[in-house]
Amino acid sequence: MKGIILAGGLGTRLLPLTKITNKHLLPVHKEPMIYYPLKSLINAGIRDILLVTGGNHAGDFLKLLGNGSEFGLEHINYTYQEGEGGIAEALGLAEYFAGNDRICVMLGDNIIEKNFVQAAQDFIKQPSGAKILLKKVPDPERFGVPILDGDKVVKIEEKPSLPRSPYAVTGIYMYDHTVFDIIKTLKPSHRGELEITDVNNAYIDKGELTWNVLEGWWTDAGTFESLLKASNLVAQTGANRMD
């Protein structure tokens, strides 16, 4: 399975910090934010990784990460997203890299305490389809929220005002190669973006989406509040120690 980190976007919720750098290069405790999703993929056994970035500071990722040797990798792949067309659009840029392999996609501002090795192994055993990782949170209305019927996700609602479950869809997704066919059918949302929730709902409609609950704590770091929370959690408990 190949790994893809999505680290584009303009990071407007973190202005003025993002006037001078990409959001994913901001510090979370003692390390740049981008280190955490990179370590998460490596800890899940993934060694072939693509970084999708954009904006005016894309070259800084190359300066920071180089070829990945610091993390035990032979190389890191890079590609560039023009503008800000949404998560699904950014993922679509990885089609050539992915080929017919399965992929694990992680948002560049997602930080986790432990690992998702078991979920990755479970997905590899799936005949086809997708897998998402869920986490119970106090504020699910900030995220995509799954509607559950027993052990099945029957729909995902994006930032609902009245969430129908206490779970958030974390920014860790696993897909087979048909994800790129799905992305090509999407139409922009009211935000003018191609939404990853629409991708996941397409897999639900095909009856091919499974889920696991993520172990340990999880947070995004895309707002000042969540960036501070992430730094405090890492300082108190650690995160993504390289195995």
Phi, psi and omega in degrees: 000137178263157181246144178227126175252125180262111185227041177263215179078170184260347178061039186296335180288351180246020172295145007272001182302322185277006170290334188244355178200165174288141180310319187284359175257358177292153182284139168241106190056248189259001185225156174298146183307320186296337179300326189290310176295327178298314178295325180298316179294317180297318179295337177274005177090013183262128185241343180257105193232137175246133174254121176259119180226186182189194178075196187270357187238022184300324181296338181292334177295320179295319177299320184282312189264335181056227180266006177087005184297330178299335182256010179083015180264153175282328178194163171237138176266148180230146168213165191239131177260120175284131176068208185220079186261009177105166183297315183294323177296317178300318179296324180301335179290348184267005186301314182296318179298317185288322184060228178261009181280160171282154183229149169244121184254132178227131176289140187291347179253017178264131184231130183235155181281317189247225180222175180233038181303314183297317179297319179296318179294321178298319182293321179299329180280345178294140178300322182191181172100215188218162174220138174241158177249130183250156176214133177288129184225159179281346185227060184299338182298347178280351191229182165288136185237127180278141168263120187255142172231095187068236180261016180246142169272121182261343176189154172241128178255134183272116177048057181287143178290332177236086183299140182261010169203163180273011185260147169252146170278113180288168182275044177231117186228143176236132186223152166275179187291347180287353179303327183287330173293321178295314181303323182292343179267352187285150172245147181301145177282184178297343177274358182078020183238157171273120191266136177292333176299323178294325176298311182296321178293330176295320176293323176299316180299331178274356182071030187236022180248128175243173181210154171231157172269130181287132178279151179074185180279160179213143173207153166271176180220039187264358176232166179299321181294314182285332176295317177295317178301315180299315180298318180293318179296317179295319180296323185278323190234346185081165180200143170053043175298131182294126181286000000 
